[in-house]
Amino acid sequence: MAEEPYPTIAEAVELFLAAPEQDPLATPETHRTYRTALRAFLRFLQESDQVPSPTETTDSLGVGILRAFYVWLLEQEPEHAPGEKLSDATVATYLAAVTSLLRFLELRLGDTSKLTFTVDQARDRVGEVPTGRIVRRPPSRIPLVITYYDKLPLPTGTAPRQIKRRLDILRNRAILHVLYSTGCRISEVAALNRSDVEEGYADEALIVSRKGRRREVKERHVYFTPEAQAAMRAYLAARDDHVSALFVSHRAKNPERRRRLSTRSIWQVVKDAGKAVGVPEVMPHHFRHYRGSVLLEQGLSLAQVQEVLGHESVDTTRRTYIHLDRGKLKADVLAHSPSPAELARELEQRGKRSGG
């Protein structure tokens, strides 16, 4: 069989990663990030039907490849936080890695790769890479999800299975109310400790996270509604352990060996509630968007919602809730728009006062 004239896409990725000098300004950390990004790119090619597979040659890549990868990234979840979405910075970095790969093929391999388009053409198909993402509005029936576990009867028996079921329901009630009340990310809820919420009596908590390449510490306050406080107190009062984590698994026979609930388990709590009330598409991050929407509709400013949700800038908040921001702007403008006749009468009254 004749040898393929061009490398496969998977081979091209390895050639690119083996040539760090193609970007002399890139740090070792950047190269590690690129390797992770290109693994995701190969997985995208493997999973998607409308693009070539990694085993096909580089000349099979089309001009829409960057755009298709971008759309795919918007639907992916971080391994450490299922139910969340990739951050804007991660999406942009992954796109940059694949763009660098294409430039490598275009400039370094040239005819050897036989790209049928220029990298600039591929980028044009994506458009200017936004710092925000396409945000799908949360399902309007989220309140049904939040209150689902509230309506489940609590087992009253003393058998181990009944005790576990009671604890599970009480915990799940608290999880959904905390997700909504605080607008926290699923990973932030999983990391909460009993001391953070003062056994359910605190009306606020300090969330500490690290962001950016320098892992700078970011702090913000989140707030608990009376419903969230009551749910946490009921859950913690039913616990017979001294484990520090706020939310734990109840599988261990020895209560003191209970483990912190994982983000994947919290994701499942949300999904089970969504399926039960006919909202199977609900995801934990929908609670954040829904909470932000409610706060804006109740009159909070974009800057205040930014502070509650922990967005890097108010621009991110504005892009996320642009549909609500415009609606509020319209209502405010119309509410403060006197008619020309009213303005004319005001001028006349001013003239009379100054003339008198």
C-alpha positions in Angstrom: 0.0 0.0 0.0 1.4 3.4 -0.9 2.4 5.6 2.0 0.0 8.5 2.7 1.5 11.7 1.4 0.4 13.7 4.4 0.6 13.1 8.1 -2.5 12.1 10.0 -3.9 14.7 12.4 -2.8 12.7 15.4 0.8 12.5 13.9 0.7 16.3 13.2 -0.2 16.9 16.9 2.8 14.9 18.0 5.0 16.7 15.6 3.8 20.1 16.9 4.3 19.1 20.5 7.8 17.8 19.8 8.7 21.2 18.4 8.6 23.7 21.3 10.9 26.1 19.4 7.9 27.0 17.2 6.8 29.3 20.1 10.0 30.4 21.8 8.1 32.8 24.1 5.9 30.1 25.5 6.6 28.8 29.1 6.8 25.2 30.1 3.4 25.7 31.7 2.0 26.9 28.4 3.3 23.7 26.7 1.6 21.6 29.3 -1.6 23.5 28.7 -1.3 23.0 25.0 -0.8 19.3 25.4 -4.0 19.1 27.5 -5.8 21.3 24.9 -4.7 19.2 22.0 -5.8 16.0 23.8 -9.2 17.6 24.0 -9.0 18.5 20.3 -8.3 14.8 19.4 -11.2 13.7 21.6 -13.4 16.2 19.8 -12.4 14.7 16.5 -13.0 11.2 17.7 -16.5 12.0 19.1 -17.9 14.3 16.4 -19.4 12.9 13.3 -19.1 16.1 11.2 -15.3 16.4 11.3 -12.4 14.1 10.3 -11.2 11.5 12.8 -7.6 11.8 14.2 -6.5 9.0 11.9 -7.4 10.9 8.8 -4.7 13.0 7.1 -4.3 16.8 7.7 -5.6 17.7 4.2 -9.1 16.5 5.4 -9.3 19.4 7.9 -11.9 22.0 6.8 -12.0 25.8 7.2 -14.7 25.4 9.9 -12.7 23.2 12.2 -12.0 26.0 14.7 -15.6 27.0 14.9 -16.8 23.4 15.3 -14.2 22.9 18.1 -15.4 26.1 19.8 -19.0 25.1 19.8 -18.0 21.7 21.2 -16.0 23.2 24.0 -19.0 25.3 25.1 -20.8 22.0 26.0 -17.9 20.3 27.9 -17.6 20.0 31.6 -14.3 20.1 33.7 -13.3 16.7 35.0 -13.0 18.1 38.5 -16.5 19.8 38.4 -19.1 17.8 36.5 -22.2 19.9 35.9 -20.1 23.1 35.4 -18.9 24.5 32.1 -15.3 25.2 31.1 -14.2 28.7 32.1 -13.9 31.4 29.4 -10.2 31.4 29.9 -10.0 27.6 29.3 -12.0 27.9 26.1 -9.9 30.7 24.8 -6.6 28.8 25.7 -7.8 25.6 24.0 -8.7 27.6 20.9 -5.3 29.3 20.9 -3.6 25.9 21.1 -5.4 24.5 18.1 -4.8 27.8 16.2 -1.1 27.4 16.9 -1.3 23.8 15.6 -2.8 25.0 12.4 -0.2 27.7 12.0 2.5 25.1 12.5 0.9 23.1 9.7 0.6 26.1 7.5 4.0 27.7 8.0 6.3 24.8 9.1 5.0 21.9 7.2 3.7 23.8 4.3 2.8 21.6 1.4 3.6 18.5 3.5 0.4 19.2 5.4 -1.6 20.5 2.5 -4.1 22.6 4.4 -6.9 23.7 2.1 -7.4 27.0 3.9 -5.4 29.6 5.7 -5.5 29.9 9.5 -6.9 33.4 9.2 -9.8 32.1 7.2 -10.5 29.5 10.0 -10.4 32.2 12.6 -12.8 34.3 10.6 -15.3 31.5 10.8 -15.1 31.7 14.6 -15.3 35.4 14.7 -13.6 37.4 17.4 -13.2 34.9 20.3 -15.4 36.3 23.0 -14.3 36.6 26.6 -17.9 35.5 27.5 -19.7 32.5 26.3 -23.0 31.8 24.7 -25.3 31.4 27.8 -28.4 29.5 27.4 -31.2 30.8 29.6 -31.9 28.5 32.6 -35.1 26.5 32.5 -38.1 28.6 33.7 -39.2 25.7 35.9 -36.2 25.7 38.1 -38.3 26.5 41.2 -39.9 23.1 40.8 -36.4 21.5 40.9 -35.4 23.5 44.0 -38.4 22.5 46.0 -38.6 18.8 44.8 -37.0 17.3 47.9 -38.9 19.6 50.2 -42.1 17.7 49.2 -40.7 14.2 49.7 -41.9 12.6 53.0 -39.2 11.8 55.5 -39.0 8.2 56.7 -39.6 7.9 60.4 -38.3 4.4 61.0 -35.1 3.4 62.9 -33.8 0.8 60.4 -30.4 1.8 58.9 -32.0 2.0 55.4 -34.7 4.4 56.6 -32.1 6.5 58.6 -30.0 6.8 55.5 -32.9 7.8 53.3 -34.0 10.5 55.8 -30.5 11.9 55.9 -30.3 11.8 52.1 -33.5 13.8 51.7 -32.6 16.3 54.3 -29.1 16.8 52.7 -30.5 17.1 49.2 -33.0 19.7 50.3 -30.1 21.8 51.8 -28.0 21.3 48.7 -30.6 22.7 46.3 -31.5 25.6 48.5 -27.8 26.5 49.0 -27.1 26.3 45.3 -29.9 28.7 44.6 -29.4 31.0 47.6 -25.7 31.5 47.1 -25.3 31.3 43.3 -22.2 29.2 44.1 -20.5 26.9 41.7 -20.9 23.3 42.4 -17.3 22.9 43.4 -17.7 25.8 45.9 -20.8 24.1 47.5 -18.9 20.8 47.7 -16.1 22.5 49.6 -18.2 24.1 52.3 -17.6 23.1 55.9 -20.0 23.1 58.8 -17.9 25.9 60.4 -18.4 28.0 57.3 -22.1 28.1 57.8 -22.1 28.1 61.6 -24.1 24.9 61.7 -26.7 26.5 59.5 -27.2 29.6 61.6 -25.0 31.9 59.4 -26.7 34.2 56.9 -23.5 34.5 54.9 -20.2 32.7 54.2 -16.8 33.7 52.8 -15.8 31.9 49.6 -12.1 31.8 48.9 -10.8 30.6 45.5 -7.7 30.9 43.5 -7.8 32.1 39.9 -5.5 32.9 37.0 -2.0 31.7 36.2 -0.6 33.2 39.4 -3.3 31.5 41.5 -4.3 34.8 43.1 -6.6 34.5 46.0 -10.1 35.8 45.4 -12.7 36.3 48.1 -16.4 37.0 48.0 -19.3 36.8 50.4 -22.3 34.7 49.6 -25.7 34.8 51.3 -28.1 32.2 52.7 -31.9 32.7 52.5 -34.0 31.7 55.5 -35.0 28.6 53.5 -31.4 27.6 53.0 -30.6 28.2 56.6 -33.5 26.1 57.8 -32.6 23.3 55.4 -29.0 23.2 56.6 -30.0 23.3 60.3 -32.5 20.4 59.8 -29.9 18.3 58.0 -27.0 19.0 60.5 -29.3 18.4 63.5 -30.1 14.9 62.1 -26.4 14.0 61.6 -24.8 12.0 64.3 -21.2 12.6 63.3 -18.4 15.2 63.8 -17.2 15.3 60.2 -16.3 18.8 59.2 -17.7 18.8 55.7 -21.2 20.3 55.3 -22.4 17.8 52.8 -21.4 14.1 53.2 -22.2 10.7 51.8 -24.1 8.5 54.3 -22.9 5.1 53.1 -20.3 4.5 55.8 -21.6 2.3 58.6 -19.4 4.3 61.0 -20.8 7.9 61.0 -17.3 9.3 61.8 -16.0 7.8 58.6 -18.4 9.7 56.3 -16.8 11.4 53.4 -17.3 14.8 51.8 -19.8 14.6 49.0 -18.2 14.9 45.6 -19.1 17.4 42.9 -20.3 14.4 40.8 -22.7 13.3 43.5 -24.1 16.9 43.9 -24.5 16.9 40.1 -26.6 13.7 40.4 -28.7 15.2 43.2 -29.7 18.0 40.8 -30.2 15.7 37.8 -32.5 13.3 39.9 -34.6 16.3 41.0 -34.8 17.6 37.4 -35.9 14.3 36.0 -38.5 13.8 38.7 -40.3 17.2 37.9 -39.9 17.0 34.1 -36.9 19.3 33.7 -34.2 16.7 32.7 -32.0 19.4 31.1 -31.3 21.2 34.3 -27.7 21.5 35.4 -26.1 22.8 38.6 -24.8 26.0 36.8 -28.4 26.8 35.9 -28.9 27.7 39.5 -26.3 30.4 39.3 -27.8 31.9 36.2 -31.3 31.7 37.6 -30.2 33.3 40.9 -28.6 36.2 38.9 -31.7 36.6 36.8 -33.9 36.8 39.9 -31.7 39.3 41.6 -31.6 41.6 38.5 -35.4 41.3 38.1 -35.7 42.3 41.8 -33.8 45.5 41.2 -30.2 44.7 42.0 -27.5 46.4 39.8 -25.2 44.5 37.5 -22.3 45.4 39.8 -24.1 43.9 42.8 -24.9 40.7 40.9 -21.3 40.5 39.7 -20.2 40.6 43.4 -22.6 37.9 44.4 -21.7 35.5 41.6 -18.0 36.2 41.6 -17.6 37.2 38.0 -14.2 38.7 37.2 -15.7 41.9 35.8 -19.1 43.5 35.4 -18.7 43.0 31.6 -19.0 39.2 32.1 -22.2 39.8 34.1 -23.6 42.2 31.5 -22.9 39.7 28.7 -24.5 36.9 30.7 -27.7 38.8 31.5 -27.8 41.2 28.6 -31.5 40.2 27.8 -32.5 41.2 31.4 -30.3 44.3 31.5 -31.9 45.6 28.3 -35.3 44.9 29.6 -34.6 46.7 32.8 -33.0 49.6 30.9 -36.1 49.9 28.7 -38.5 49.9 31.7 -36.4 52.5 33.5 -36.1 54.7 30.4 -39.8 54.6 29.7 -40.6 55.2 33.4 -38.5 58.3 33.4 -39.5 59.8 30.1 -41.8 62.8 30.5 -43.7 63.7 27.4 -42.7 66.8 25.3 -45.9 68.5 26.6 -44.8 67.9 30.2 -41.4 69.3 29.4 -42.9 72.3 27.7 -45.1 73.1 30.8 -42.0 72.8 33.0 -40.2 75.3 30.9 -43.2 77.7 31.0 -43.3 77.4 34.8 -39.6 78.1 35.1 -40.1 81.2 33.0 -42.9 82.4 35.1 -40.9 81.9 38.3 -37.8 83.6 36.9 -39.9 86.5 35.5 -41.8 87.0 38.7 
